[in-house]
Amino acid sequence: MKKLLLAGKVILGAGLLLISLNSCKNETKQEDPKEVAEDANEEKFDTINNKEDDSQFLVDQAEVNLAEIEIGKLAQTKSTNPEVKKFGKMLVDEHTKSASEVSALAKTKNFTLPTSITEDGKEEYNKLNEKSGLDFDKKFADMMIDGHEKAIDKLQKAAKDAKDQDVKLWASNSIAPLTAHLEHAKLLKQDLDKKK
């Protein structure tokens, strides 16, 4: 009888273990802030495609701003190069300003935006954070060139194709400052490439 009772407890224990392991597997991972915003906008503008395109543009801009702010802060704390630190501070200042403009614009259009750094942004941040010294500075300059070129392309497209006039105007007005950032990043890269 005791053996039978013991065997029953072992089977019951194994069953509970399996159930608890399965429930751990089914726990949902926290959703990426960008996906949450996109899903919310899709639900709102399911039947109005032009609004969905404009909302997607602003979601992308918010994502860029959030990442650039964090990367700018990292450059200020991790780099030993005064020019890289200065560029990092400028990034934080300019993208904080841009983030508040995008947020205000999105609010007037009833668009939802990500409010914290996205998975892609974290990935870029982590790649940069792995570097140190001159490698950090060079990777930072490369990221700034690549990121600003992509952002300018999106701004030019929205300045031409956005359906909402306010979104179109904001995109158009944002091209010049980002082009200045890009030129600054290219000069920074030239200086860093001379160093060994």
Protein Blocks (a to p, Z undefined) as FASTA:
>chain_A
ZZmmmmmmmmmmmmmmmmmmmmmmmpccdddfklmmmmmmmmmmmmmmklmmmmmmmmmm
mmmmmmmmmmmmmmmmmpmbfklmmmmmmmmmmmmmmmmmmmmmmmmnopacdfbdcfkl
mmmmmmmmmpgcjllmmmmmmmmmmmmmmmmmmmmmmmmmpmblklmmmmmmmmmmmmmm
mmmmmmmmmmmmmpZZ
